[in-house]
Amino acid sequence: MPVIYLIRHGHASFGKEDYDQLSEPGWEQSRLLGRALQNQMLGLPRALCGTMRRHRETAEATLGELGLPKEWHTDTGFNEYNHEELLAVDWPLATDRPALTAWLAEQQQPRKVFQARFEQALRRWQRGEGDYNETWPAFRERVLASTYSLGNSLSSGDSALVFTSGGAISVIIQQLMALDNEALITYNRNLINTSVTRVLVNAGTLRLVSVNEHLHLPSDQVTYR
């Protein structure tokens, strides 16, 4: 049966001016993933990326280690939601980087506090409380449309490597496990950078067979952003 490998991007530059690029640990995570995937029966996999830089860089490093051309099809359906917009609607302080940095410096557990505020913003978005360029239902619809379209395009023995983000992967998990909206929060919080979530395709039906695989990473290289 065809297999879709949903790959969360490597560790990005959290806290930097440009989050949307891999950190050096993110590059190494991606190379480690490529080496681990050498042991899988991938055949000649189809590679797809969202348009984020962190998606492309993860693909570049992974495919390079696999000895495959650094080429992929770009599909905007696998883009992440706009986390900056979500935060801005719910927490205007987040739009002022110096003020945000100063505020976080005053917190005893800044990462924990930031995560709580971010999850609050996600829930507000899901409830539709605010003006967003992309609503929660629209986000789900585009991610799932691209996923099912990919599944329907694969033939027996095919595989696809999809380089995407935690939110998109969480939506797919939610759909295939028939979970409520809180699944976005739960899985997005726990998906590890360069983890692999596998989906089997059988006559147009998608079946989730594993979530958040990350045995290719030493414990000291496990990250969540």
Secondary structure, DSSP 8 states (H G I E B T S, - for coil): --EEEEEE---B-TTSS--SSB-HHHHHHHHHHHHHHTTS--SS-EEEE-SSHHHHHHHHHHHHHHT--S--EE-GGG----HHHHHHHH-GGGG-HHHHHHHHHTSSSHHHHHHHHHHHHHHHHHHT-S--SS-HHHHHHHHHHHHHHHHHH--TT-EEEEEE-HHHHHHHHHHHTT--THHHHHHHHH--TT-EEEEEEETTEEEEEEEEE-TTS-GGG----
